[in-house]
Amino acid sequence: MTTTMRQMVGEVLRTRRTARGQTLRDVSGRARVSLGYISEVERGQKEASSELLGALAAALEVPLSELLRDVADLLELHEVGSAQIGAAELVSIAPVRPQVQASAA
């Protein structure tokens, strides 16, 4: 079975949410998105728009760029044949990324 991009996005979102100890209801309220829709996105049944991803990232208090890097890392692992590894394992083995600081120019 081939894993789709939307399934990887959903897997990363669910992993991030559960790692923070948040429920779907918590994220739904903060993102102002229906609980059912977030659930469908997490299960890979719905494609998330960039606006939705931004709202979910904000609700999870994680930069959107970091969520997208997690998805890219997971995609890369699938491309090289490590399809058995999931987002939870990826988050636990991923190197700590340096935080980008905006310059006050």
C-alpha positions in Angstrom: 0.0 0.0 0.0 1.3 3.4 -0.9 1.1 6.2 1.7 -0.2 9.4 0.4 1.0 12.9 1.3 -2.2 13.7 3.0 -1.8 10.6 5.2 1.7 11.7 6.2 0.4 15.2 7.0 -2.3 13.6 9.1 0.1 11.3 10.9 2.5 14.2 11.7 -0.4 16.3 13.0 -1.8 13.5 15.2 1.7 12.8 16.5 2.3 16.4 17.4 -1.1 16.7 19.0 -0.8 13.6 21.1 2.8 14.4 22.1 1.4 17.7 23.6 -1.4 15.8 25.4 -4.0 17.6 23.5 -7.4 16.2 22.4 -9.1 16.8 19.1 -11.5 19.0 21.1 -8.6 21.1 22.4 -7.2 21.7 18.9 -10.6 22.2 17.4 -11.4 25.0 19.8 -8.0 26.7 19.4 -7.9 26.4 15.6 -11.7 27.2 15.2 -12.1 24.2 12.9 -14.6 21.4 13.4 -13.5 18.4 15.4 -14.8 16.0 12.7 -12.8 17.8 10.0 -9.6 17.7 12.0 -10.2 14.0 12.6 -10.6 13.4 8.9 -7.4 15.3 8.1 -5.5 13.3 10.8 -6.7 10.0 9.3 -5.6 11.1 5.8 -9.2 11.2 4.5 -9.2 15.0 3.8 -6.6 17.2 2.1 -5.6 20.1 4.4 -5.4 23.5 2.8 -2.5 25.8 3.6 -4.9 28.0 5.7 -6.0 24.9 7.7 -2.4 23.8 8.2 -1.5 27.3 9.5 -4.4 27.2 12.0 -3.6 23.8 13.2 0.1 24.7 13.6 -0.9 27.7 15.6 -3.2 25.6 17.8 -0.4 23.1 18.4 2.0 26.0 19.1 4.5 24.8 16.5 5.8 26.8 13.5 4.2 25.7 10.3 7.7 25.3 8.8 8.5 22.7 11.5 5.4 20.7 10.7 6.2 20.7 7.0 9.8 19.7 7.8 8.4 16.7 9.7 6.3 15.8 6.8 9.2 16.2 4.4 11.4 14.0 6.7 8.7 11.3 6.8 8.3 11.4 3.0 12.1 11.0 2.6 12.1 8.0 4.8 9.3 6.5 2.7 11.1 7.3 -0.5 14.2 5.4 0.6 12.2 2.4 1.6 11.9 2.9 5.4 8.1 2.8 5.2 7.8 1.0 8.5 8.9 4.0 10.4 6.0 6.4 11.4 5.8 10.0 12.6 6.1 9.1 16.2 9.4 7.3 15.6 10.5 10.1 13.4 9.9 12.7 16.0 11.8 10.7 18.6 14.9 10.2 16.3 14.9 13.5 14.5 17.8 15.8 15.4 17.0 18.9 17.3 16.5 21.6 14.8 18.0 25.0 15.5 15.4 27.7 16.2 15.5 30.5 13.6 15.5 33.9 15.2 14.2 36.9 13.3 16.7 39.7 13.1 15.6 43.1 14.5 16.9 45.0 11.5 
